[in-house]
Amino acid sequence: VEAAAPTGSGGRSILSRSPLSRVPDQVLQWTLTALAAAILVLIGYFFVRLIGQSSSAISHFGLSFVFGNDWNPSKLIFHGLPLVFGTLVTSAIALLIGVPVAIATALFLIELCPRRIRTPLSILVDLLAAVPSVVYGLWGVFVLAPKLLPVEKWFASTFSFIPWIGGGTTTLYNYFIAGLILAIMILPIVSAIAREVITTVPAELKEGALALGATRWEMIRMAVLPYSRSGITGGAMLGLGRAVGETIAVVLVIGNADVIGKHLFNQGYSLAAVIANEFGEAANTALYKSALFYAGLVLFILTLIVNIIARWFVARGTRGTRAAGHAIPGMAGGGQ
Amino acid sequence: MTTLNTLPQVSPRRRTTDKVMRGLLFAAALLALVPLVLVVYYLLRKGLSTVTGSGFFSSDPNGNFFGNPGGIRSALFGTLEMIALASAIAIPLGIAVALYLTEYGKESRFANVIRYFVDVMTGVPSIVFGLFIYIVLVIAHVGGAFTGWKGAIAVALLMLPIVIRSSEVVLLLVPSSLREAALALGAPRWRVIWRVVLPTSLSGLITGSLLAVARGMGETAPLLFTTAGAFALTANLGAQMNALPIQIYNDIQSPRQAIIDRAWGAGLTLVALVLILNVVARIVSRRSRMA
């Protein structure tokens, strides 16, 4: 890898300089390059160690860790489909609720909002990303979950004919509450990317649409959205990555039941939640602990895949602009 | 001037659609603000009386089953100590890597590989960073099992990609004419970086770093398996340490109302710290904006 290191352009004005005076320059260049390379080494090292720690669970359970439906620590059986299922369902709910609101917010801020309130409003939306996830968990446990319980019960009984959504018993903590909190948490991320992408839509396109007699909405639908589709998709994928990896807010409101919930409003589990919740219990059982590392490994690979696809979309959506994915408030991706 | 009148009118149906859709977009923007307002409202309503209560900032949680559960002193100081160490690691390192990317690596293949992996790092869930440090430092029992400095390193790992990416953006904003002028005057490259590039982008670097600090401060998951929490106040980063997010996380699961109240108070404190950092970061960046 080091072979590709660049030479820079250090020797531009060395007319009257002794070779010795260039030493600090070269030291600096090699130090900085080494630091950058150290990051690659570090990621690789962590990955290998994580695989190493999960190896006994991998050899015991293989892929049935992901596809088998029986999480039973007391019998040392770790088939984690209920966890994978919970992760996927809550993330899907987060996307269904969060992404449309995020895109609409971005469209409003860039295309419709009066200039004077655009900046303060954008800052407020960005601040959603600044709230720590444990605080969302706190709020979810003591406010959101109890307040929404009657609404959920009404919804479940009214729409009981819809399979998996209606009917059955509604628990205080459930997939839906977890998904809703995740939706709030990914909203600022998706919205920031969408805003960034929408600002890159060329003015000629929008003016052209308006000149042809399009209304504002038609301009948005026919000029803005098609142009920014790829970038917005990437933003949504980054939000998905965040939702998949989020731990603390989810572990507090998903109910932590290690079976697949029968309904949307039943309690469940997620890959990240199981690690946070059972790590203490697993401390003295090697295989149990290894299974939790395996869950971490699956989570790591899952977020990696989602993020790689997301980056590809965002890069395609912001062709030419260097800043792809930089606008994420407070940080960039990375679930808790 | 009469041309306007000769244009065909927009049909009522299209006009209604336009109005409805604009209204929906506006409603969505308002909806997006609802959670923030609600979270802040409940933090104030449920946390304010605890925060202003006596001993909240001056006593440690005591773990007693009855009576006064104690305050958040050890958690507050633990968070400040750990975030200070994490910042001392992540900010210089992050700016150094960003300097490599903008001043030396530029568009070379190696630099792009680094950029790519830094982006990948931003997507790694923070609990996985906690697992990494647990495997490398806690299992290996480097200087004790659970310690404050291990928590700080886990948080630093999480802050690192944020610092790198935000620093790279502001370093790129330094006009190359400035660099070239300094080089033409005979300055060696390290002095150009030290005397021209860094001072010019200073406020931007501070903004990015402050946002990373704000982010790192609220993280719970990486601390769970690295510093594990404690009750007592300690200045020793080599011992188990309390932190605001950990204490909130534990307090939420308590059956006692007094402890749940303390969670709200601690939550209010944490959000206040994070918001202050965000506001300061914005002020710094506004003041700096290169004209």
Interface residues (C-beta under 8 A of the other chain):
Chain A: V1 A4 A5 P6 G8 G10 R12 S13 R17 S21 R22 P24 D25 L28 Q29 T31 L32 T33 L35 A36 A37 I39 L40 I43 Y45 F46 R49 L50 G52 Q53 P100 V101 A102 A104 T105 L107 F108 L109 L112 C113 L121 I123 L124 V125 L127 L128 A130 V131 P132 S133 V134 V135 Y136 G137 L138 W139 V141 F142 V143 I184 L187 S191 G213 T215 R216 W217 E218 I220 L238 G241 R242 V244 G245 E246 T247 I248 L252 A272 I275 A276 F279 F293 G296 L299 F300 T303 L304 V306 N307 I308 A310 R311 R322 A323 G325 H326 P329 G330 M331 A332 G333 G334 G335 Q336
Chain B: L7 P8 V10 R14 R15 T17 D18 M21 R22 L24 L25 F26 A28 A29 L31 A32 L33 P35 L36 L38 V39 Y42 L43 K46 L93 A96 V97 L99 Y100 L101 E103 Y104 G105 K106 S108 R109 F110 A111 V113 I114 Y116 F117 V118 D119 V120 M121 T122 G123 V124 P125 S126 I127 V128 L131 F132 I135 V136 I139 L158 L160 P161 I162 R165 S166 V169 L172 L183 A184 G186 P188 R189 W190 I193 L211 A212 A214 R215 M217 G218 E219 T220 A221 L224 F225 P245 I248 Y249 I252 Q253 I260 A263 W264 G267 L270 V271 V274 L275 N278 R282
